[in-house]
Amino acid sequence: MLLFGLEISPSIPIGPGLYIAHPYGTVIMAARVGANASFIHAITVGMRGEWAFPVIGDGVFVGAGARILGDISVGHGCSVGANAVVLTDVPAGMTAVGVPAAVREPRSARPALAVRR
């Protein structure tokens, strides 16, 4: 289906609560998209080198311009930063940022930095 600049196959199993903030330039070709997934703008979810697609877990947030490519899994509750290129699995609850994406603990799990005065 191509509607409003959004490309998404009707054959993809998608959980309830899908949120696509700004669909223009967004392509979603996944093996599965979980419940309450959020995609912001101009993202690509699709294959990389072979006919295999990502699995997106429940409650995943994908920032603007991000790419999630290949036979990988983005676990439940993950965040993918803006413009990140995710080429490997992201464990549940983690954050993926950078090109290629590095997996990190979410900010709330990291100790706060001391503020100098």
Secondary structure, DSSP 8 states (H G I E B T S, - for coil): -EETTEEE-TTS-B-TT-EEEE-TTEEE--SEE-TT-EEEES-EEE-SSSS---EE-TT-EE-TT-EEESS-EE-TT-EE-TT-EE-S-B-TT-EEETTTTEEE--GGGS-------
